[in-house]
Amino acid sequence: MKIEDLVEQEEKNKEENELGSLQSEVDRESKKRELLLNKIREKEEEDQFNLKQSSSEGLASSASQEIKAEILRKREAIKQKILLMRRRNERRKEMLKKKLSYIRSDISKKLIQA
């Protein structure tokens, strides 16, 4: 009975460690996302300020349209980067979940065989 308990405890510890590392990775990715969103907001505010300043200086409407278009292109590029980060993060999560599932099924098989 003691060996089985030790094996079971060891497997539980492994699972907890793996779940802990998965959680820490999720936390890191969330922090990255928050920082990126803050940078996006700051950049948008800066762009809007620049746009207002340009308009107040009397730039032609075509120039302000170009600035608006540039801002929209930058926003779209940032959105694409965020989507790419989210996709990578989801793939990592899925890989870790599959690994955890495999380990759990392996544990079950070994316990059944014991």
N, C-alpha and C positions, 0 to 999 in steps of 0.2 A: 504494500500500500504506500509506503514512504517514497519509493522510486516513482510511482505514478504521480504522487502529489508533487514531487520535485519537478518532474517533467511538465506537468500541467502549470505549475507556478512559473517555470522558465518560459513557457510559451506565452503565458499571460503577460509577463514582463516584456517579451519581445513585441507583442501586439501593442502594449501601452507605449513603448518607445517609438514604434512605427507611427502610431496615431499621433503621438506628441510631435514627431518631426513633420508629419503632414500638416498638423495644426500650425506649427511655427512657419512653415512655408506659406500657408494660406494667409497668415498674419503679415508676413513680409510682403506678399503680393498686394494685400489690401493697403498697406502703408505706401507702397509704390504708387498704387492707383490714386490714393488720396493726394500724394505729393504732385503727381502729374495733373490731377484735376485742379489743384491750387495754382500750378504754373499756367495752366490753360486759362483760368479765370484772370490771373494777373496779366497775361499776354493780351487777352481780349480787352481788358480795361485799358491797357496801354495803347492798343490799336484804336479803341474808341476815342481815347483822349487825343491821340495823334490825328484822328479823322476830324474831330471837333476843332482842333487847333488849325488844321489845314483849311477847313471850311471858313473859319473865322479870319484867316489870312487872305481870303478872297481867291482861292484857287478856282480854276474853271471847273464846271460840273463834270467834264470828262475826266479830269484828274481825280476828282473825288470818287467817281464811278470806278476808276482803275484801282484806287485804294480799297474801296469796298470789295471789289472782286479779289484783290490780293488777300484781304482779311478772310474772305470766304474760302479761298484756296488753302490758306494756312489752317483754318479750322478743320477743313475736310482732311488734310494731311494728319493732323493731330488725332482726329477721330479714327482714322485708319490705323494709326499706331496703337491706340487704345484697344481697338478690336483685335489686332494682332496679339497684343499682350494677353488679352482675355482668352483667346483661343489657345495660346501656348499654355497658359495656366490651367485651363480645362483639360488639355491633353496630359499635363503632368499629374493632375488630380486623378484622372481616369487610370493612368498607369499605376499610381500608388494604390488606388482602390483595387485594381486587378491583382496586384502583388499581395495585398492584404487578404483578399479572397482566396488566392491560391494557398497562402500560408495556412489560413483557417481550414481549408479543405484538406490540406496535407496533415494537419493536426488531427482532424477527425478520422482520417484514414488510419493514422498510426494508433490512435486510441482504440479504434475498432479492431485492429489487428492484435493489439496487446492483450 
